[in-house]
Amino acid sequence: MGKNLIGFYDSGVGGLSVLKVALNKIKNKNFVFFGDTLRMPYGARSAEEIRDYTIEAMGFFNDLGVDLSIIACNTATSYGLKKSNGTYDYPIIGVVKPGSENAVERTKNRKVALVATKSCVESGVYEKALREIDPTVELRSVYCPALTLAVESGDFEEEYVDGIVKKYIDEFGDYDFDTMILGCTHYPIVENSFKRILKREGKKVLMVDPAYQTVLDAMDILDINENEVEYKNRKIDFYITGDIKKFKYTMEKIVDLSSFEVNFHNVKIKDLEKYKK
Ligand code: DGL
């Protein structure tokens, strides 16, 4: 058993969209968050790099004594989840399976759209997960690198983000999907932009943010009840490989942590090397 901690790992601020869901539902744990901002975007990295970085982060969490880690990054889940589970004994879950289950539950016409990073799309992990649940589901994917970077930089000006989102939605052409998976944890942060553009184009689409099912799965594994009594002075420790100031700037636009004791720590890449497998 760990130290009553849950770990969240992402390349950057995207993982906050998962942490935010957890903060609403899990009241009796402290949280640690690892943001590998120095090496993001993962979406432009190779399978080997992403796998190695994920193993390092999971090793780091293991040393911190987490009860469970959530790989709050679709790209890291794609390449790093399997090896992480084969390497460490504590529970480690990703976002792809929960997101796929949710999408299959929601779609009526079996046509699903995925927006994700380039390396996540290329991994084919969502096709595989969806087809395992329902082989009749059709999936088309578009990768959105400019959107990941816009969110990471904290530039949420409506017109600017809408312009980026519209360009990517246009890439789906006349594909008449009824369900869209926000398959990069950076994207739920600008979910309203997706909703606005789809509505403007007259499309009725259900959005899937894999975070919800992922957090429910974590609660299930740890036997956590939503009605637990809230801990006093709950703590969140952030471990960031890049510039803490930049991370904080964007973080404060995404999530209100004023009721938590929050600490930031810088992690050096060379100190992660000991976790390499
Ligand atoms: N937030 C990450 C994901 O869910 C990846 C962003 C990136 O570093 O490219 O895939």
Residues whose N, C-alpha, C, O or C-beta is under 5 A from the ligand:
A	BS01	DGL	S11 G14 M40 P41 Y42 G43 A72 C73 N74 T75 T117 T148 G183 C184 T185 H186
